[in-house]
């Protein structure tokens, strides 16, 4: 699959809703960048991701209309706020490390 650019109109009212929309979309794997223009209420998602999965995540909480789906355009800087790329958000992923010490688990077999 090639990298796509998905532009959607999302009915988000405030910055808290915008933040929750970013978190809802960032769960999907394959997303390179997410940006949103609050005055137009348009969200742009670029990456190797299925557009229907992105809309499915957003339509659980907001009304969503797909404006444009197509190949990624060249680097076009407009008046949109660009958000840095974050790894996928999953609250069940934990970074746990286990450290064992030799003194805590001595060997049961000792040869003299």
N, C-alpha and C positions, 0 to 999 in steps of 0.2 A: 504494500500500500504506500502511496505517496503522501506527503504532508499536505494537509488541507487547511483552509481558513474558513471558519464558520462564524457568521455574523448573525446575532439574534437580538430581538427586542424583548427585554425582560422588564416586567413591571415591578421594579424595586424602588422603594420610597426614600430610603435614607442610607447612611453609611453602614449601619448595622446590617441591614438587608443585603447590601453589596458585599460585605464581608462574609455573610452566611452563604451567598451565592457562589463566591470564590471557593469557599471550603467545600461546598456540595459538588462543584465541578472538578476540583483538584483531586478528588478521590480516584478518578479515572486514570488509568495508565496510558501513556503515549502523548500527554499534553506537554507542549513546549512553552507556551505562554498564554496568559489570560489577561485581557485588558477590558476596561469598561468606561464608556463616556456617559457620565451621569445626566448631562443635559439632554442627550438623545435617548438615554436608557438602552444603549446598544452594547452588547457584550461580544467581544471578539475572542475566539479560542482558536489557536493554531496548534497543529500536531497531527500525529497519526492516530486518529480516534474516530469512531463512528458518530456522525452527527445526531443520530436518533438516540444514542445512549446519553449524549450531553443534554439533549432536550428532555429526555425522560427524567434525569436527575433534577432538572430545574422545575419541571412542571408539577412536581409534588407540592411546591410551595408558592410558585408564582405563575402568572400567565406568560407564555413564551410564544413568540412568532419568529420563524426562521426568515431572515432577510436575504442571506446569501450563503451559498456553499460552493466552494471552488478551490482551485489550487492556490497555494500560498503566493501572495504578491511579493514583489521586491520590497526592500526595506522602506516602508512609507511611514513617515512620522507625521501624525496629525495631532489634533488637540486632545487626544485620548490619554488617559493615565495608563502607563504601562506598569504592570506588576512583575516583580522578579519571579523567576521560575522556582517553584518550591517542589520538593518531592511529594508524591501522593500522600494524602492525609488518611490515616487509618488508626483510630484510637486503640485497636487491638494489637497493633504492632508495638512491641516493647524492645528496647535495647537492654537486655539483661546479660550480665557477664558473670560467669562463675569462676571463682578463684579457689583452688584447693591448695592446701599446704601439706607438706610431708609429715609434719608433726600431728596434724589432726587425724590422718588416716595412715597409721603405721602399717607396715607390711606384716602379715600374719606368719609368713614363712621366714625363719631366720636360720641361716646355715653358719655354724661355727667351725 
